[in-house]
Amino acid sequence: MVLETALPALGAGALRALTSQGEPDWLVARRHAALRTFESTPFPTNRDEEWRYTQLERFSLAGLESVAGPLTDDIGEGIRRRIADSDAEGVLVHKGGEVILSEAAIAEEGVIFTDLCSALREHPDLVREHLYRVVDASQGKYAALNSALWSGGTFVYVPRNVEVALPLGAFTTADRGGLSAGRTLVVVDVNAKLTYLDEYTSEPFDGRLFHSAATEIVLMDGAKLRYVSLQNWSRNVAHMSMIRAHLARDSRLESLSVSLGADAARTEVECRLEGPGAEWEVLGLYFADRGQHFNQYTLQHHAADHARSDLLFKGALQDASTEVFSGIIVVDEGAQRTDAYQTNRNLLLDDRSEAVSIPQLEIGANDVRCSHGSTTGPVQEDQRFYLMSRGLSAEVAEHVLVTGFLHEVMGRVTLPKVAEYVEQMVQAKLGVPGVRERL
Amino acid sequence: MADLPQHPDAEKLQGMEHEKQYDFRLPENYFYKSEKGLDRRVVERISYYKGEPEWMLKFRLNALEIAEKKGRPKWGADLTKLNFDDIYFYVRPQERQGTTDSWDDIPEEVRETYRRLGIPEAEQRVLAGVGAQFESEMVYHNLKEEWEKKGVIFLDSDTGLKEHPELFKEYFSTVVPPEDNYFAAVNSAVWSGGSFVYVPEGVEVDVPLQAYFLLNAENIGQFERTLIIGAPGSRFHYIEGCTAPTYNSDSFHSGVIEIVCQEGSNVRYSTIQNWSHNVYNLVTQRALVQAGASMGWLDGNLGSKVTMKYPSCYLVGAGAHGEVMSIAFAGDGQHQDAGAKMIHAAPDSSSSIVSKSISKGYGRSSYRGLVQIYDGATRARSNVECDALLLDETSKTDTYPYIQIEEKTAQVGHEARVSKLNDEQIFYLMSRGLAEDEAMALIVRGFLEPVAKELPLEYAVELNRLIELEMEGSVG
C-alpha cells in the first residue's frame, strides 16, 4: 500500500519532462498509454506465482522521484578503466538517464550505434518498426513502467550480412538516488553478426536508486548475437531488468547475464524461438553475499519446430543472501523436434543463506527432447579434503572450489576479457587476497 | 449377466467391449441424502445423523467458516466447472451403518459393483481384511483374527470415532488442520467415512490392509477422512483403491489422509485412483514422520477429470525418511496435476520422489512438487526424478518443481525428462511379431515398471490391465 500512494506524481511529472524533448507523436502516445497501463496494473504481490519468493519491499518505488540527470558528467575511474581494458569498437555511457559519453569508430559499413533519442531523429522508421516489439507495456507492471519512462536508451542496428568484428557496449551508471529507466534495442539483420555488452556499475553514492532496464533483441533470419549483461551496481541500488529476444529462422543468440552487485536484483531473461533452426544458449551466473537478494526468471519459449535452447545458470550464496531461480521451458503445440535443456546449480556457502530453485516444463508437442535438472548443496567435502591433503588451507580450498564451480559457466563464454573480469569479481567477493585491490 | 439388477443402460451394456465394464451404474436407493450445496445446515445434519460428539460438530462448523474465508486456490488445474451448489455433500446408503464381518451381509448391488470392477470375490476373501467403502459409509469390514489379537485397529473412521474416541481425538486433524488448504477445510466440515488404522508398538503386519472406495450416486461428494497411526517400531502397508461408475454430470471427491509415523515405524500407503472421467479429485495426503521412521506413498492416478494431489511427508525427527512414487496417466480431457511434497525439518532426513507420467490424446499431466529444507536440517538429502512420456502430438506435460533450501549442508537434486514413444523400439517389437498397439502398451508398461513393481501383485496386475485399456485404440 505504501508503494501505491507514491506513484502517480512520479509517473506524470517524469513523463512531461521526457516528452518535452521533441519526441515523435507516436512515441509520446505510446508512453502515455504505457503510463496508464502502469497506473491501472496492481503491484505484484507474493500471491502472484512469478513474484512468490521476491522480497518485494526491496524493490519498492515509494518516495522515489525520477532521476533528472546526473550530478556530474564524470565517467568515473572504474568505467574509464573498463573501457580501456575492453577492445570495444563503440561505447556509450549512460548516467542518471543521460548519455554522457558516446564514442564509436565502427569499421563496418552501415552499422548504427547511438542513443535512442538520436536514433529517433536519424532513423525514425527503423526505430519505429522495432521499438516495443519485444518489451512493451502489456507485459506487467514493471514493463509498463519502463515503457513509459525510459530515457537515454541505446540503439544498435547491424545491416544484412555485416559482421561486426569487435564488441559494442554501453555502461549505465549513477551518482544519485531516485528512479531511472534505461532501454536497449538491438536489431541484427539477416545473416549479420554482433557482440554486445550491457554493463551496470556505480561507485557508492547517496540515496537509493531503483533502476529499470529493458533490453529488446530482434534477430532476423540467420543473425548471430553474443549478448552480455553484467550487473555490478553499488549496494544502494535495486535493479529490475528484462532481457527479451525474438529469434527468427536459423538465428543464434548466446546470452550471458551476470548478477554481482546491487542490494536486490531481479533479472528476467526470455526468448521466443520463432523460426525453425533458431538456437539460444542461455548462460547465467550470480554470486550473492552480504544479504543480497537475487531473482533470475527465465523463459525458453519454443514457438517454432526444430529449434534448440540450452540453459545453464549457476550461482553461489553466502552471508545470509537469498536467491530465486525460476525457469520455464514452454514448447508450443506443433513445435516438434525441439531440443530444450535447463540446468540450475546452487552452491550454499553458509547456513543463513537460502536458495529457491523452480525449474519448470510445459510441453505441448511430443517429438521433443526436453530435460531439466537442479541441484543445491554445499562445497563437496571430499573435494575440499583432497585439496587440503595437497597442502591448501581450508579457505584457499574453498576459493578454488567455488571458482571452479562457477567456471563451468565462464568457460562457455566466448569473450575472454569478460570471463576474466567476472572471475576477478567473484574472487574479490570470496575475499581472495589481493584481488579487490587490483580491480 | 441375466441375474443382475436391471439398470437404465442395461440394453446398451449388452455386447459392450471389455473396457466398458467400468461404465455402469446401479439404481440409487438411499437412506438419507443431504440437500445439494454446502452450508451450515448440511454440516449440522451430517453430524446429527452420525450421532457425533459435540467437539466434532464444533470442529466441522469451524472448518466450514475457514473454507468460506479461504476461497478456492488460484493455481493449478481448471476448477471453474466445479459447482458446489450441484453437489450432495452427504449420502448414506440404505444398509445399516457400521461394519459387517460377513461377505454375505454386503448388499447384492454393492457386491455387483465390485464384480464389475473386476475384483474377483475369491481374491477378496484371500486378501487380508478388505474394508470396503460404498458411498460415504463403510459397509464391509473384515480383519483377520490374529491382527485383532495383536491389537491392530482397522475400522471405518465413523466407527473409529465411536469405539476409540480418545485415540481418535488425540491424532485427528493434527497432521492436516482445516487451515491447511481450502479443500482440506471443506473435507473437515463434511467428512464421512474413510479408514481408521492403528498399529501398536512393534507390531508388523505382513499382509496389506486394504480398502476399496466407491462412489455410486450421481453428484455425491465423497469426503473420506483416513487417519493412520503407526506406533513406534510398527510396520505395515495400507492400500486404497478408488473406482467410480460413470455418470452424466461431474462429481467431486476430496479426501484427507493423515498418517502419523512414530519413532522407527515403517508405513506404506498405496492408492490407485480410477475415478470415472467426470470426477474432480482434490485430495490432501500427508504424513508426519518422526525420528528413524520411514513413510512411503505410492500414488497412481489413472481416472478422474481433474486430479490435484500432492502426497507429502513432514520429516520432523532425526533420520526420518520419506518416499513418493507417483504415476499418472492422462487421456483425452483429463488433467492429472499430481506430485509430492517433502518438508525436511530434522537432521539426516532423506527423501526421494519418482514421478512417471503418460499423456495421451488431448490429456495433460503435470508434476507439481516441493522440496523444502529448513535451516538446521543438517545433512538432509533429497532427490527428485520426473519422467514424462507423450504419446501424441496433442498431448501435454508440465513440470513445476519448487526447491527451497535454507540449510548449507543439504544436498538436493532434481531431474526431469520428457520423451515420446521411441519409433525404433516399436519397430523392433513389431519385427518380433507384436501388433503396433501391443508394442506401444508394452513400452508404456516398461516405462511404469519401476513403480508397478512396488505394488502387491493383484494391484500391479490391475494397473497393467487398466493401462492396457487406456492404450486401446491408440494406433490411429
Interface residues (C-beta under 8 A of the other chain):
Chain A: R47 E49 Y53 E333 G334 Q336 N346 L348 L349 D350 D351 R352 S353 E354 A355 V356 S357 I358 P359 Q360 L361 E362 I363 G364 A365 N366 D367 V368 R369 C370 S371 H372 G373 S374 T375 T376 G377 P378
Chain B: K74 W75 D375 A388 L390 L391 D392 E393 T394 S395 K396 T397 D398 T399 Y400 P401 Y402 I403 Q404 I405 E406 E407 K408 T409 A410 Q411 V412 G413 H414 E415 A416 R417 V418 S419 K420
